[in-house]
Amino acid sequence: MRVLLVGASGQIGGHLARLFGGGGHEVIGTYATVEVAGLRLLDLDDAASLEAIVAEVAPELVVVAAGWTWVDGNEADPAASQRRNCDLPLLLARAAAAQGARFVTYSTDYVVDGAAGPYREEDPRAPLNVYGRAKAALEDGLAELGSAALCLRTSTVYGPERQGKNFVYQLVRRVRAGQPFRVPTDQVASPSYGPDVAAATLALIEQGASGIWHATGPDALSREDFAREVCAVFELDPSAIEYLPTSALAQDAARPLSAALDTSKLKAAGIVIRGVREGLEALQREAVAESGYAAL
Ligand SMILES: NC(=O)c1ccc[n+]([C@@H]2O[C@H](COP(=O)([O-])OP(=O)(O)OC[C@H]3O[C@@H](n4cnc5c(N)ncnc54)[C@H](OP(=O)(O)O)[C@@H]3O)[C@@H](O)[C@H]2O)c1
């Protein structure tokens, strides 16, 4: 299969590039600011280039693993959030559909208000922040494409990655360096091992799935408990971390507090994302210099 992979330099995109490449697919991947050998430069903000690249590459599948993922940054610029996390991915989705290509992208647990998780795919959404509203609008736009579009909602993605910037890398580096690190006690979510999110994506594509699917790990954990698990696996002192309620953190974007996602639909499709302890142990094994991932 010929795949246009937008955001191949990112966390999930990097795993997808490995998987698709290893599976014998032809991958044309893109980056925006972090140059990676073999990837092409593509900036979502350059709207004219989006239809052009779809026309030039003539893919059978377009995957957008790109977006503006800095949730607090989104809060200060709703127009840019809507553009980068909804309008421009939708432009790519429509360009793909016009050529008969399938389309896959990612949404988030931040489309729910977190009043009473875990949530199923069909439960009502009520995003609390700008990023979540843009993703909810993306989901609505994709629904119009019917069976041509697949959207995976994921959460708190961690695991080995080239850029080494996910929550676990940040925690381990800062605590090892004796720097302050604060985590909320009351934000419950479903941490998701990145390589498994990519594998779930490929499995759903192979099954011909469409619509919204939850693709998260099986555990519903507070960020504090997740941090404590990281400390246990990486042999760090958990008391080096400052644990605070969300109300004391002054984050720019409001967060859903009980936002775990129900993955029954994914499990019924025979797809499993590993739990946190197993994922952290895999990260510890994988994040070594020779792996191509940032070492930890
Ligand atoms: N990580 C999570 O916990 C999580 C949770 C829920 C949903 N998601 C969604 O999953 C998707 C992938 O997330 P991720 O964690 O893999 O993100 P990531 O590591 O931050 O990677 C984002 C990717 O998007 C690219 N990108 C950023 N701005 C761009 C722009 N203006 N034009 C073109 N490309 C641009 C980045 O390129 P450069 O790095 O080269 O700049 C990178 O390849 C996103 O849609 C995100 O919203 C992630």
PDBQT file of the ligand as one rigid body, heavy atoms in Angstrom, charges set to zero:
ROOT
HETATM    1  N1  LIG A 301       0.406  12.190  22.644  1.00  0.00    +0.000 N 
HETATM    2  C1  LIG A 301      -0.764  12.083  23.238  1.00  0.00    +0.000 C 
HETATM    3  O1  LIG A 301      -0.840  11.841  24.456  1.00  0.00    +0.000 OA
HETATM    4  C2  LIG A 301      -2.020  12.224  22.439  1.00  0.00    +0.000 A 
HETATM    5  C3  LIG A 301      -3.238  12.094  23.109  1.00  0.00    +0.000 A 
HETATM    6  C4  LIG A 301      -4.414  12.242  22.375  1.00  0.00    +0.000 A 
HETATM    7  C5  LIG A 301      -4.361  12.509  21.024  1.00  0.00    +0.000 A 
HETATM    8  N2  LIG A 301      -3.173  12.650  20.403  1.00  0.00    +0.000 N 
HETATM    9  C6  LIG A 301      -3.161  12.994  18.981  1.00  0.00    +0.000 C 
HETATM   10  O2  LIG A 301      -2.371  12.058  18.271  1.00  0.00    +0.000 OA
HETATM   11  C7  LIG A 301      -1.721  12.691  17.179  1.00  0.00    +0.000 C 
HETATM   12  C8  LIG A 301      -0.220  12.428  17.236  1.00  0.00    +0.000 C 
HETATM   13  O3  LIG A 301       0.243  12.849  18.506  1.00  0.00    +0.000 OA
HETATM   14  P1  LIG A 301       1.772  12.670  18.929  1.00  0.00    +0.000 P 
HETATM   15  O4  LIG A 301       1.828  12.498  20.378  1.00  0.00    +0.000 OA
HETATM   16  O5  LIG A 301       2.448  11.685  18.047  1.00  0.00    +0.000 OA
HETATM   17  O6  LIG A 301       2.276  14.142  18.616  1.00  0.00    +0.000 OA
HETATM   18  P2  LIG A 301       3.756  14.708  18.474  1.00  0.00    +0.000 P 
HETATM   19  O7  LIG A 301       4.770  13.742  18.957  1.00  0.00    +0.000 OA
HETATM   20  O8  LIG A 301       3.707  16.068  19.066  1.00  0.00    +0.000 OA
HETATM   21  O9  LIG A 301       3.940  14.826  16.906  1.00  0.00    +0.000 OA
HETATM   22  C9  LIG A 301       3.194  15.750  16.205  1.00  0.00    +0.000 C 
HETATM   23  C10 LIG A 301       3.566  15.639  14.747  1.00  0.00    +0.000 C 
HETATM   24  O10 LIG A 301       2.880  16.693  14.071  1.00  0.00    +0.000 OA
HETATM   25  C11 LIG A 301       3.835  17.423  13.311  1.00  0.00    +0.000 C 
HETATM   26  N3  LIG A 301       3.373  18.811  13.216  1.00  0.00    +0.000 N 
HETATM   27  C12 LIG A 301       3.243  19.702  14.218  1.00  0.00    +0.000 A 
HETATM   28  N4  LIG A 301       2.825  20.880  13.723  1.00  0.00    +0.000 NA
HETATM   29  C13 LIG A 301       2.709  20.704  12.386  1.00  0.00    +0.000 A 
HETATM   30  C14 LIG A 301       2.344  21.552  11.325  1.00  0.00    +0.000 A 
HETATM   31  N5  LIG A 301       1.992  22.824  11.519  1.00  0.00    +0.000 N 
HETATM   32  N6  LIG A 301       2.353  21.044  10.066  1.00  0.00    +0.000 NA
HETATM   33  C15 LIG A 301       2.685  19.758   9.838  1.00  0.00    +0.000 A 
HETATM   34  N7  LIG A 301       3.052  18.898  10.801  1.00  0.00    +0.000 NA
HETATM   35  C16 LIG A 301       3.050  19.383  12.068  1.00  0.00    +0.000 A 
HETATM   36  C17 LIG A 301       5.116  17.289  14.085  1.00  0.00    +0.000 C 
HETATM   37  O11 LIG A 301       6.222  17.584  13.249  1.00  0.00    +0.000 OA
HETATM   38  P3  LIG A 301       7.626  18.094  13.876  1.00  0.00    +0.000 P 
HETATM   39  O12 LIG A 301       7.849  17.291  15.120  1.00  0.00    +0.000 OA
HETATM   40  O13 LIG A 301       8.595  17.790  12.774  1.00  0.00    +0.000 OA
HETATM   41  O14 LIG A 301       7.467  19.537  14.149  1.00  0.00    +0.000 OA
HETATM   42  C18 LIG A 301       5.050  15.822  14.472  1.00  0.00    +0.000 C 
HETATM   43  O15 LIG A 301       5.430  15.010  13.386  1.00  0.00    +0.000 OA
HETATM   44  C19 LIG A 301      -2.084  14.185  17.284  1.00  0.00    +0.000 C 
HETATM   45  O16 LIG A 301      -3.172  14.457  16.430  1.00  0.00    +0.000 OA
HETATM   46  C20 LIG A 301      -2.544  14.336  18.721  1.00  0.00    +0.000 C 
HETATM   47  O17 LIG A 301      -3.484  15.378  18.864  1.00  0.00    +0.000 OA
HETATM   48  C21 LIG A 301      -1.997  12.509  21.080  1.00  0.00    +0.000 A 
ENDROOT
TORSDOF 0
